[in-house]
Structures are given as structure tokens and as C-alpha cells.
């Protein structure tokens, strides 16, 4: 079973629409870390946010917001009033300690967001 | 400030050839990683290193070897390239441990014919 599931392979929206990217994770650790990364068409991977398992506060950064719910093991990402520049592949990642040793991140398969003008 | 630099950016190999991908970071990060990215598969961890002189296997280590002789460098080797290793390879580093954000290189596009 995947530790990080991004069920939406591709989402297509029109500019100014709001869009939510889903991320569901699986871990038995009580301490873990969640991340979102953006990969624009140019190919580089850019860090967006990190959340630890003890901080369930939602976060807003401009048009971006993240909703972390431990009860449903989800860490969803919402873009408000989407823009063409938001077109990218977005990855959710989990870093946990299962099996002992180091925290090693596991990535979801990514959601491709296409924003049409 | 270069961050994470991968060399080369593109390469075409024939089946059976060998090559080494170089990753260099200038942020004094302890942890370094090699991933491959294939369509629809996300990023899969090949090998990683928690410090100079140490390496460990990730999710898909077969056919690859790594070395971390210097803290700032992490080398990925393909001893006998196979078409299944055609992929985009990303190197990343993180400060102290993997609960810190990773900084990624720009990727190496590798084609095996």
C-alpha cells in the first residue's frame, strides 16, 4: 500500500477557479512530517510547506492554504483564484520513522494541475 | 549560492555502458538523496546518505551504486546501463535530517538506448 496517496492524477481548471489537491497518508508513527513540493514545467522541484504531526493548525500563504487533519490522515492543499502560473505537478511527501533509523521521505505520485486562461 | 548542482544535465547511453552522475551541494547539509522520476510514478528513492562515508538503500536501489566520500558530493553510478533506467534523476539534500525540507537539483535526463 502506498504511504502517500494523491488520488487525483490530473486536474484541469479555468483561471480564477479554486482548486484543492488531495493528499492522504499512512503511518503508525506519532511523530512525522508532511511536505508539499511544486514542480513547474521547467522541471525543478520547489519546497512549499512542511507540517509536523503535532501542529494541526491550518496555514495560509497568499492564495495557498493547507488543511491538515490527523483524524482523516489528510493534508490537502488549496489554491484560491488559480492562475496560469500555478500550472505544475504538485507532490505531497511524508517523512516518518517507521522501522527505526532515519526519517526518510516518501513521495506521492503527484497531481498535475493545468490552469487554462 | 549554487545550492544543489547536478552534472550532467542530459546524457544518452547505450545499453551496457557505465556512467556516474555527480551531485554537489554547498549548504553543508548532512543528508543527501538520489531519486528517479518516471511518468506517473512520482519520485522514488534510489539511495541516500546520512553523512560522509555512509550510504543506504532506498526503494529502488537495484542496478545503482553510490558513494559519499566527501560531505558535499554524492555520486550515483550505473555499472551496466539498461533501458529500464531511462529516467530523470534528481539529487536532493537536507539539513541534519529528513524532517527538514529537501533542496533539489535541476535533474539529469538520462536515456538508455
Interface residues (C-beta under 8 A of the other chain):
Chain A: X6 X9 X33 X35 X37 X43 X44 X45 X46 X47 X50 X52 X91 X95 X102 X103 X104 X105 X106 X107 X108 X109 X110
Chain B: X31 X35 X40 X41 X42 X43 X44 X45 X48 X50 X56 X58 X59 X88 X90 X92 X97 X98 X99 X100 X101 X102 X103 X104 X106 X107
